[in-house]
């Protein structure tokens, strides 16, 4: 079954897999690394425009390493999971100091933000190294095809999946095989409504043959997300808005954000000419929901902070909730 799985997958990828993604067709480890980091927890369709913009701003490791973190976060703004951008910048500095881009997956896995599976993908695509990947899509494929019970992120189950990933590695065409795993998990073997009749593994897939596709992989029981509350203060002076830098750790680390205020806080210190509000909304993180209220204060007083025009703010390193608020603020009249 091991050989059959690999050979079937390779042949399927050649005919039905993805071949026109912007980072394909090149063995450049830098562009492959950037794409793989962006693809962590983010769909291909979302990544493509950000990847194109990022590569225009930072075409190689040297340019990324020499850039400021603010410039990197600005290019990343809107893509989310900003620790990925911070780690890219940090790792670029490390790689730029080396004689060449590391081709050993174990070395790559030890660099900030990469990890075992991403390191294997970079090594396979850029250097044709025989290394196993195991992202969320691949876990789902293996769980279904081989009937691996349990929640994939439990340590014991994950260890079994890694053993399977290592055992299935083909002796050749590792790039095609690795891309095939990604493509199969992202297309036919989707989380919901998989297209089993088109799958090259349909006659040997334990989940399909036994009629239990929806039982694999086991889903972690959902827990109700706790909620938190905050209120952003949007200070507006003529055509400029006031921002502050977030701390280097925690939520939205190092990004620019509106000041947060406490409930009932006295706003008179801002000498308001006008006080209003913008629609409240909820932003969902992995571990909690943040209910965000928005107060808009028009003033002539120059408070401490970084004052930016609307256009400048939209091109600055800001988190998605701030971008959402900015899009509600009408541009100044010409």
Buried (B, 14 or more C-beta within 10 A) or exposed (E): EEEEBBBBBBBBBEEBBBEEBBBBEEEBBBBBBBBBBBBBEBEBEBBBEBBEBBBEBBEBBEBBBEBEBBBBBBBBBBBBBBEBBBBBBBBBBBBBEEEEBBBEBEEBBBBBBBBBBBBBBBBBBBBBBBBBBBBBBBBBBBBBBBBBEBBBEEEEBBEBBBEBBEEBBBEEBBBBBBBBBBBBBBBBBEEEEBEBEEBBBBEBBBBBBEEEBEBBBBEEEEEEEEEEEBBBBBBBBEBBBBBBBBEEEEBBBBBBBBBEBEEEEEBEEBEBEEEEEBEEBEBEEEEEBBEBBBBBBBBEEEBEBBBBBBEBBBEBBBBBBBBBBBEEBEEEEE
